[in-house]
């Protein structure tokens, strides 16, 4: 072995020793799991489940901190600017892929400033109709809208949110003309939706589940690619004719850029094991959320794909949020 190769191996060995020494020091310190939304929401509940289980499995304290504000940007920015020492991670939601398209000023790059760790869960959305309209499938909805342009309207939460963007993508792909009625949130739309003043909506199973159960609203399709255990028997939009249509909520773990890959892979392995636990699945399904797991590269590809899809649609629609 020549001298240069020997020196390269020696340097790599010293760096590895340095990392393990640093990791041992950090193992005595708590990990901060930043949730960029207020307490009590789905992201917060998910974060506390993950934090508790990581605490048990790592033997290291994991502290969940809510850093809410600016639709999740304040907490995300905190993590983006944190030291890449394996002591700060972010639990972000699907808005991570739309920050740069919706807002004029974003103090970080959602892709370049983070190391992906793992997708952890998905939040299926469902297309519901009021019983006053005789529509029982996606195909019937498309046919009715094509024959009656601008006769239907849909509630889709606030502009730029997944519910709104999913509705607009559906309109674009099915080539129909239905009117979007904006609301300040999912709960704000319910009086009009339940009365039939707005006959159609796309929202999470968590929100729509009780109204589906009591017959106040009829589910006609899920917006995920696969059917859901939360609503067995209901087909997806994709299998109903709009191939590969998907509009879902999702949650992923991220670390600051340049965080060591050994730490990333360690947390990924632990989280994957956590998401397979029957008790965790039961807890999440109770929140209308489905557990998910995959490699860091899977999350990277997912965020890139989501960013490209929704940024193109946002530009096309001219959506901007102050």
Secondary structure, DSSP 8 states (H G I E B T S, - for coil): --HHHHHHHHHHHHHHHHHHHHHHHHTTS-EEEEE-S-TTSHHHHHHHHHHHHHHHHHSS-EEEEE---GGGHHHHHHHHTS-SSSSEEEEEEGGGGTHHHH-S--SS-TTTTEEEEEEEEEE-EEEEEETTS---SHHHHHHHHHHSTTS-EEE-SSTTSHHHHHHHHHHHHHT---EEE--SSHHHHHHHHHHTSS-EEEEEHHHHHHHHHTTSEEEEEESSSS--GGGTT--BTTTTTSTT----EEEEEEEETT--HHHHHHHHHHHHHHHT-HHHHHHHHTTT-EE----HHHHHHHHHHHHHHHHHHHHHHT----
